[in-house]
Amino acid sequence: MGKAKKRSFQLGINNQISRLSREDAVNEVVKILKTPNGIKNSYELITLFGMSAEELLEAGTDYETVISLRGIIKE
């Protein structure tokens, strides 16, 4: 994990998780997206890791949900 990501976690952007791999982050986003208001709550992790649509689809996110995230994910 790079210095900027460590610093972001230390500043409290995501208090629940202190060390997070990219794979764990993708799985966490998929889990968050399945909850009510999940799209709004997942923005921080998606932008922090620069996730792509392909990653989220492979991890099990619905196509419609990925399309709704079009503005913040890499295509």
Biopython code that builds the backbone (N, CA, C, O; Angstrom):
import numpy as np
from Bio.PDB.StructureBuilder import StructureBuilder

atoms = [
    (1, "MET", "N", (0.844, -1.165, 0.000)),
    (1, "MET", "CA", (0.000, 0.000, 0.000)),
    (1, "MET", "C", (0.891, 1.230, 0.000)),
    (1, "MET", "O", (1.876, 1.289, 0.736)),
    (2, "GLY", "N", (0.553, 2.195, -0.810)),
    (2, "GLY", "CA", (1.343, 3.402, -0.929)),
    (2, "GLY", "C", (1.167, 4.340, 0.252)),
    (2, "GLY", "O", (0.287, 4.155, 1.093)),
    (3, "LYS", "N", (2.025, 5.352, 0.295)),
    (3, "LYS", "CA", (1.990, 6.305, 1.404)),
    (3, "LYS", "C", (0.669, 7.049, 1.475)),
    (3, "LYS", "O", (0.132, 7.263, 2.562)),
    (4, "ALA", "N", (0.143, 7.445, 0.328)),
    (4, "ALA", "CA", (-1.094, 8.225, 0.324)),
    (4, "ALA", "C", (-2.268, 7.407, 0.865)),
    (4, "ALA", "O", (-3.087, 7.925, 1.623)),
    (5, "LYS", "N", (-2.351, 6.137, 0.479)),
    (5, "LYS", "CA", (-3.442, 5.298, 0.972)),
    (5, "LYS", "C", (-3.321, 5.073, 2.473)),
    (5, "LYS", "O", (-4.319, 5.115, 3.192)),
    (6, "LYS", "N", (-2.091, 4.831, 2.952)),
    (6, "LYS", "CA", (-1.897, 4.667, 4.397)),
    (6, "LYS", "C", (-2.328, 5.925, 5.137)),
    (6, "LYS", "O", (-2.999, 5.852, 6.167)),
    (7, "ARG", "N", (-1.937, 7.082, 4.604)),
    (7, "ARG", "CA", (-2.279, 8.351, 5.225)),
    (7, "ARG", "C", (-3.791, 8.538, 5.245)),
    (7, "ARG", "O", (-4.347, 9.004, 6.240)),
    (8, "SER", "N", (-4.448, 8.182, 4.166)),
    (8, "SER", "CA", (-5.901, 8.317, 4.105)),
    (8, "SER", "C", (-6.585, 7.459, 5.149)),
    (8, "SER", "O", (-7.532, 7.901, 5.799)),
    (9, "PHE", "N", (-6.107, 6.232, 5.314)),
    (9, "PHE", "CA", (-6.693, 5.374, 6.329)),
    (9, "PHE", "C", (-6.432, 5.920, 7.725)),
    (9, "PHE", "O", (-7.303, 5.841, 8.592)),
    (10, "GLN", "N", (-5.247, 6.471, 7.952)),
    (10, "GLN", "CA", (-4.923, 7.016, 9.262)),
    (10, "GLN", "C", (-5.769, 8.240, 9.576)),
    (10, "GLN", "O", (-6.048, 8.510, 10.744)),
    (11, "LEU", "N", (-6.181, 8.983, 8.560)),
    (11, "LEU", "CA", (-7.011, 10.160, 8.777)),
    (11, "LEU", "C", (-8.467, 9.793, 9.062)),
    (11, "LEU", "O", (-9.279, 10.662, 9.379)),
    (12, "GLY", "N", (-8.788, 8.527, 8.951)),
    (12, "GLY", "CA", (-10.119, 8.083, 9.337)),
    (12, "GLY", "C", (-11.107, 7.960, 8.204)),
    (12, "GLY", "O", (-12.312, 7.922, 8.454)),
    (13, "ILE", "N", (-10.646, 7.897, 6.957)),
    (13, "ILE", "CA", (-11.582, 7.753, 5.845)),
    (13, "ILE", "C", (-12.348, 6.448, 5.976)),
    (13, "ILE", "O", (-13.542, 6.397, 5.682)),
    (14, "ASN", "N", (-11.677, 5.398, 6.411)),
    (14, "ASN", "CA", (-12.350, 4.112, 6.571)),
    (14, "ASN", "C", (-11.884, 3.507, 7.890)),
    (14, "ASN", "O", (-10.909, 2.757, 7.926)),
    (15, "ASN", "N", (-12.569, 3.829, 8.948)),
    (15, "ASN", "CA", (-12.137, 3.437, 10.291)),
    (15, "ASN", "C", (-12.227, 1.939, 10.557)),
    (15, "ASN", "O", (-11.533, 1.436, 11.441)),
    (16, "GLN", "N", (-13.069, 1.209, 9.812)),
    (16, "GLN", "CA", (-13.243, -0.201, 10.105)),
    (16, "GLN", "C", (-12.051, -1.042, 9.656)),
    (16, "GLN", "O", (-11.804, -2.104, 10.225)),
    (17, "ILE", "N", (-11.327, -0.600, 8.671)),
    (17, "ILE", "CA", (-10.295, -1.428, 8.062)),
    (17, "ILE", "C", (-8.965, -0.684, 8.091)),
    (17, "ILE", "O", (-8.856, 0.418, 7.552)),
    (18, "SER", "N", (-7.950, -1.283, 8.721)),
    (18, "SER", "CA", (-6.667, -0.594, 8.796)),
    (18, "SER", "C", (-5.736, -0.987, 7.661)),
    (18, "SER", "O", (-4.976, -0.144, 7.184)),
    (19, "ARG", "N", (-5.766, -2.240, 7.212)),
    (19, "ARG", "CA", (-4.962, -2.699, 6.074)),
    (19, "ARG", "C", (-5.896, -3.406, 5.117)),
    (19, "ARG", "O", (-6.676, -4.273, 5.510)),
    (20, "LEU", "N", (-5.807, -3.024, 3.860)),
    (20, "LEU", "CA", (-6.766, -3.535, 2.896)),
    (20, "LEU", "C", (-6.073, -3.764, 1.568)),
    (20, "LEU", "O", (-5.490, -2.843, 0.996)),
    (21, "SER", "N", (-6.136, -4.991, 1.079)),
    (21, "SER", "CA", (-5.578, -5.277, -0.241)),
    (21, "SER", "C", (-6.612, -4.879, -1.294)),
    (21, "SER", "O", (-7.774, -4.631, -0.973)),
    (22, "ARG", "N", (-6.185, -4.822, -2.530)),
    (22, "ARG", "CA", (-7.095, -4.452, -3.609)),
    (22, "ARG", "C", (-8.235, -5.469, -3.721)),
    (22, "ARG", "O", (-9.392, -5.092, -3.906)),
    (23, "GLU", "N", (-7.906, -6.741, -3.611)),
    (23, "GLU", "CA", (-8.923, -7.792, -3.703)),
    (23, "GLU", "C", (-9.939, -7.664, -2.569)),
    (23, "GLU", "O", (-11.143, -7.799, -2.790)),
    (24, "ASP", "N", (-9.453, -7.403, -1.359)),
    (24, "ASP", "CA", (-10.353, -7.218, -0.219)),
    (24, "ASP", "C", (-11.240, -5.991, -0.420)),
    (24, "ASP", "O", (-12.414, -6.003, -0.050)),
    (25, "ALA", "N", (-10.683, -4.943, -1.001)),
    (25, "ALA", "CA", (-11.448, -3.717, -1.250)),
    (25, "ALA", "C", (-12.569, -3.978, -2.251)),
    (25, "ALA", "O", (-13.688, -3.502, -2.065)),
    (26, "VAL", "N", (-12.275, -4.731, -3.309)),
    (26, "VAL", "CA", (-13.299, -5.051, -4.306)),
    (26, "VAL", "C", (-14.408, -5.870, -3.655)),
    (26, "VAL", "O", (-15.589, -5.605, -3.882)),
    (27, "ASN", "N", (-14.044, -6.852, -2.856)),
    (27, "ASN", "CA", (-15.051, -7.666, -2.162)),
    (27, "ASN", "C", (-15.874, -6.834, -1.186)),
    (27, "ASN", "O", (-17.080, -7.047, -1.055)),
    (28, "GLU", "N", (-15.249, -5.908, -0.515)),
    (28, "GLU", "CA", (-15.950, -5.028, 0.422)),
    (28, "GLU", "C", (-16.937, -4.131, -0.332)),
    (28, "GLU", "O", (-18.056, -3.914, 0.134)),
    (29, "VAL", "N", (-16.532, -3.613, -1.485)),
    (29, "VAL", "CA", (-17.417, -2.767, -2.285)),
    (29, "VAL", "C", (-18.628, -3.562, -2.756)),
    (29, "VAL", "O", (-19.751, -3.060, -2.718)),
    (30, "VAL", "N", (-18.411, -4.793, -3.199)),
    (30, "VAL", "CA", (-19.523, -5.645, -3.640)),
    (30, "VAL", "C", (-20.506, -5.856, -2.496)),
    (30, "VAL", "O", (-21.721, -5.800, -2.689)),
    (31, "LYS", "N", (-19.969, -6.099, -1.305)),
    (31, "LYS", "CA", (-20.821, -6.301, -0.129)),
    (31, "LYS", "C", (-21.591, -5.014, 0.205)),
    (31, "LYS", "O", (-22.774, -5.070, 0.542)),
    (32, "ILE", "N", (-20.931, -3.876, 0.111)),
    (32, "ILE", "CA", (-21.579, -2.594, 0.409)),
    (32, "ILE", "C", (-22.664, -2.290, -0.618)),
    (32, "ILE", "O", (-23.731, -1.789, -0.266)),
    (33, "LEU", "N", (-22.394, -2.592, -1.884)),
    (33, "LEU", "CA", (-23.361, -2.292, -2.941)),
    (33, "LEU", "C", (-24.655, -3.084, -2.805)),
    (33, "LEU", "O", (-25.678, -2.678, -3.356)),
    (34, "LYS", "N", (-24.637, -4.187, -2.097)),
    (34, "LYS", "CA", (-25.833, -5.003, -1.915)),
    (34, "LYS", "C", (-26.728, -4.483, -0.787)),
    (34, "LYS", "O", (-27.820, -5.010, -0.577)),
    (35, "THR", "N", (-26.280, -3.460, -0.063)),
    (35, "THR", "CA", (-27.067, -2.882, 1.023)),
    (35, "THR", "C", (-27.837, -1.660, 0.510)),
    (35, "THR", "O", (-27.490, -1.099, -0.529)),
    (36, "PRO", "N", (-28.881, -1.247, 1.237)),
    (36, "PRO", "CA", (-29.570, 0.001, 0.863)),
    (36, "PRO", "C", (-28.596, 1.177, 0.980)),
    (36, "PRO", "O", (-27.784, 1.222, 1.904)),
    (37, "ASN", "N", (-28.677, 2.096, 0.073)),
    (37, "ASN", "CA", (-27.759, 3.246, -0.010)),
    (37, "ASN", "C", (-26.320, 2.811, -0.241)),
    (37, "ASN", "O", (-25.389, 3.553, 0.073)),
    (38, "GLY", "N", (-26.134, 1.635, -0.777)),
    (38, "GLY", "CA", (-24.794, 1.097, -0.989)),
    (38, "GLY", "C", (-23.985, 1.871, -2.000)),
    (38, "GLY", "O", (-22.769, 2.003, -1.859)),
    (39, "ILE", "N", (-24.650, 2.384, -3.022)),
    (39, "ILE", "CA", (-23.917, 3.122, -4.057)),
    (39, "ILE", "C", (-23.254, 4.348, -3.444)),
    (39, "ILE", "O", (-22.086, 4.632, -3.709)),
    (40, "LYS", "N", (-24.000, 5.062, -2.633)),
    (40, "LYS", "CA", (-23.460, 6.270, -2.004)),
    (40, "LYS", "C", (-22.334, 5.933, -1.024)),
    (40, "LYS", "O", (-21.353, 6.671, -0.934)),
    (41, "ASN", "N", (-22.466, 4.829, -0.295)),
    (41, "ASN", "CA", (-21.477, 4.442, 0.707)),
    (41, "ASN", "C", (-20.219, 3.837, 0.108)),
    (41, "ASN", "O", (-19.195, 3.756, 0.786)),
    (42, "SER", "N", (-20.275, 3.414, -1.137)),
    (42, "SER", "CA", (-19.123, 2.752, -1.751)),
    (42, "SER", "C", (-18.200, 3.706, -2.507)),
    (42, "SER", "O", (-17.123, 3.293, -2.937)),
    (43, "TYR", "N", (-18.587, 4.952, -2.678)),
    (43, "TYR", "CA", (-17.794, 5.904, -3.461)),
    (43, "TYR", "C", (-16.349, 6.021, -2.981)),
    (43, "TYR", "O", (-15.422, 6.056, -3.790)),
    (44, "GLU", "N", (-16.162, 6.082, -1.673)),
    (44, "GLU", "CA", (-14.815, 6.305, -1.128)),
    (44, "GLU", "C", (-13.848, 5.197, -1.520)),
    (44, "GLU", "O", (-12.740, 5.474, -1.980)),
    (45, "LEU", "N", (-14.255, 3.950, -1.343)),
    (45, "LEU", "CA", (-13.368, 2.834, -1.684)),
    (45, "LEU", "C", (-13.151, 2.723, -3.189)),
    (45, "LEU", "O", (-12.042, 2.430, -3.634)),
    (46, "ILE", "N", (-14.190, 2.953, -3.971)),
    (46, "ILE", "CA", (-14.064, 2.850, -5.428)),
    (46, "ILE", "C", (-13.068, 3.877, -5.943)),
    (46, "ILE", "O", (-12.203, 3.548, -6.755)),
    (47, "THR", "N", (-13.178, 5.104, -5.483)),
    (47, "THR", "CA", (-12.270, 6.147, -5.964)),
    (47, "THR", "C", (-10.871, 6.011, -5.365)),
    (47, "THR", "O", (-9.885, 6.339, -6.026)),
    (48, "LEU", "N", (-10.771, 5.537, -4.130)),
    (48, "LEU", "CA", (-9.469, 5.368, -3.500)),
    (48, "LEU", "C", (-8.622, 4.344, -4.243)),
    (48, "LEU", "O", (-7.424, 4.546, -4.437)),
    (49, "PHE", "N", (-9.242, 3.252, -4.656)),
    (49, "PHE", "CA", (-8.507, 2.193, -5.346)),
    (49, "PHE", "C", (-8.597, 2.297, -6.865)),
    (49, "PHE", "O", (-7.929, 1.531, -7.560)),
    (50, "GLY", "N", (-9.391, 3.209, -7.401)),
    (50, "GLY", "CA", (-9.521, 3.361, -8.836)),
    (50, "GLY", "C", (-10.039, 2.101, -9.502)),
    (50, "GLY", "O", (-9.460, 1.625, -10.479)),
    (51, "MET", "N", (-11.122, 1.564, -8.982)),
    (51, "MET", "CA", (-11.656, 0.299, -9.480)),
    (51, "MET", "C", (-12.267, 0.447, -10.862)),
    (51, "MET", "O", (-12.765, 1.509, -11.234)),
    (52, "SER", "N", (-12.215, -0.645, -11.611)),
    (52, "SER", "CA", (-12.788, -0.644, -12.958)),
    (52, "SER", "C", (-14.103, -1.398, -12.961)),
    (52, "SER", "O", (-14.413, -2.148, -12.035)),
    (53, "ALA", "N", (-14.873, -1.184, -14.024)),
    (53, "ALA", "CA", (-16.144, -1.880, -14.176)),
    (53, "ALA", "C", (-15.919, -3.383, -14.268)),
    (53, "ALA", "O", (-16.686, -4.163, -13.703)),
    (54, "GLU", "N", (-14.886, -3.785, -14.965)),
    (54, "GLU", "CA", (-14.586, -5.205, -15.136)),
    (54, "GLU", "C", (-14.328, -5.889, -13.792)),
    (54, "GLU", "O", (-14.821, -6.989, -13.545)),
    (55, "GLU", "N", (-13.553, -5.230, -12.926)),
    (55, "GLU", "CA", (-13.267, -5.799, -11.603)),
    (55, "GLU", "C", (-14.547, -6.035, -10.808)),
    (55, "GLU", "O", (-14.734, -7.090, -10.201)),
    (56, "LEU", "N", (-15.419, -5.036, -10.824)),
    (56, "LEU", "CA", (-16.652, -5.141, -10.049)),
    (56, "LEU", "C", (-17.586, -6.203, -10.617)),
    (56, "LEU", "O", (-18.238, -6.926, -9.864)),
    (57, "LEU", "N", (-17.651, -6.297, -11.949)),
    (57, "LEU", "CA", (-18.502, -7.317, -12.567)),
    (57, "LEU", "C", (-17.981, -8.719, -12.273)),
    (57, "LEU", "O", (-18.765, -9.624, -11.988)),
    (58, "GLU", "N", (-16.669, -8.904, -12.339)),
    (58, "GLU", "CA", (-16.085, -10.216, -12.048)),
    (58, "GLU", "C", (-16.290, -10.618, -10.594)),
    (58, "GLU", "O", (-16.375, -11.805, -10.281)),
    (59, "ALA", "N", (-16.367, -9.632, -9.708)),
    (59, "ALA", "CA", (-16.540, -9.918, -8.278)),
    (59, "ALA", "C", (-17.990, -10.215, -7.915)),
    (59, "ALA", "O", (-18.272, -10.657, -6.802)),
    (60, "GLY", "N", (-18.922, -9.973, -8.855)),
    (60, "GLY", "CA", (-20.307, -10.336, -8.592)),
    (60, "GLY", "C", (-21.291, -9.193, -8.484)),
    (60, "GLY", "O", (-22.421, -9.399, -8.041)),
    (61, "THR", "N", (-20.899, -8.004, -8.872)),
    (61, "THR", "CA", (-21.819, -6.876, -8.839)),
    (61, "THR", "C", (-22.773, -6.963, -10.030)),
    (61, "THR", "O", (-22.376, -7.401, -11.109)),
    (62, "ASP", "N", (-24.014, -6.554, -9.843)),
    (62, "ASP", "CA", (-24.989, -6.549, -10.931)),
    (62, "ASP", "C", (-24.593, -5.546, -12.004)),
    (62, "ASP", "O", (-24.026, -4.494, -11.710)),
    (63, "TYR", "N", (-24.900, -5.886, -13.251)),
    (63, "TYR", "CA", (-24.582, -5.021, -14.388)),
    (63, "TYR", "C", (-25.242, -3.651, -14.238)),
    (63, "TYR", "O", (-24.619, -2.627, -14.522)),
    (64, "GLU", "N", (-26.490, -3.628, -13.795)),
    (64, "GLU", "CA", (-27.221, -2.372, -13.636)),
    (64, "GLU", "C", (-26.553, -1.468, -12.606)),
    (64, "GLU", "O", (-26.507, -0.250, -12.781)),
    (65, "THR", "N", (-26.042, -2.054, -11.546)),
    (65, "THR", "CA", (-25.364, -1.276, -10.511)),
    (65, "THR", "C", (-24.075, -0.673, -11.054)),
    (65, "THR", "O", (-23.765, 0.486, -10.782)),
    (66, "VAL", "N", (-23.328, -1.455, -11.819)),
    (66, "VAL", "CA", (-22.081, -0.958, -12.400)),
    (66, "VAL", "C", (-22.366, 0.179, -13.372)),
    (66, "VAL", "O", (-21.631, 1.166, -13.406)),
    (67, "ILE", "N", (-23.422, 0.050, -14.158)),
    (67, "ILE", "CA", (-23.799, 1.113, -15.091)),
    (67, "ILE", "C", (-24.141, 2.394, -14.329)),
    (67, "ILE", "O", (-23.822, 3.489, -14.790)),
    (68, "SER", "N", (-24.781, 2.269, -13.181)),
    (68, "SER", "CA", (-25.130, 3.457, -12.402)),
    (68, "SER", "C", (-23.908, 4.129, -11.786)),
    (68, "SER", "O", (-23.980, 5.292, -11.389)),
    (69, "LEU", "N", (-22.784, 3.413, -11.700)),
    (69, "LEU", "CA", (-21.532, 3.958, -11.164)),
    (69, "LEU", "C", (-20.641, 4.519, -12.271)),
    (69, "LEU", "O", (-19.481, 4.849, -12.022)),
    (70, "ARG", "N", (-21.163, 4.628, -13.473)),
    (70, "ARG", "CA", (-20.382, 4.991, -14.647)),
    (70, "ARG", "C", (-19.519, 6.237, -14.452)),
    (70, "ARG", "O", (-18.431, 6.310, -15.023)),
    (71, "GLY", "N", (-19.957, 7.198, -13.680)),
    (71, "GLY", "CA", (-19.204, 8.431, -13.519)),
    (71, "GLY", "C", (-17.963, 8.322, -12.636)),
    (71, "GLY", "O", (-17.065, 9.159, -12.725)),
    (72, "ILE", "N", (-17.906, 7.295, -11.782)),
    (72, "ILE", "CA", (-16.767, 7.225, -10.854)),
    (72, "ILE", "C", (-15.840, 6.043, -11.076)),
    (72, "ILE", "O", (-14.761, 5.993, -10.485)),
    (73, "ILE", "N", (-16.234, 5.088, -11.916)),
    (73, "ILE", "CA", (-15.359, 3.936, -12.150)),
    (73, "ILE", "C", (-14.660, 4.064, -13.486)),
    (73, "ILE", "O", (-15.122, 4.767, -14.385)),
    (74, "LYS", "N", (-13.534, 3.371, -13.602)),
    (74, "LYS", "CA", (-12.812, 3.325, -14.863)),
    (74, "LYS", "C", (-13.501, 2.320, -15.768)),
    (74, "LYS", "O", (-13.957, 1.270, -15.315)),
    (75, "GLU", "N", (-13.570, 2.649, -17.043)),
    (75, "GLU", "CA", (-14.231, 1.745, -17.983)),
    (75, "GLU", "C", (-13.250, 0.947, -18.774)),
    (75, "GLU", "O", (-13.645, 0.137, -19.612)),
]
sb = StructureBuilder()
sb.init_structure("model")
sb.init_model(0)
sb.init_chain("A")
sb.init_seg("    ")
for serial, (resi, resn, name, xyz) in enumerate(atoms, 1):
    if name == "N":
        sb.init_residue(resn, " ", resi, " ")
    sb.init_atom(name, np.array(xyz, "f"), 0.0, 1.0, " ", f" {name:<3s}", serial, name[0])
structure = sb.get_structure()
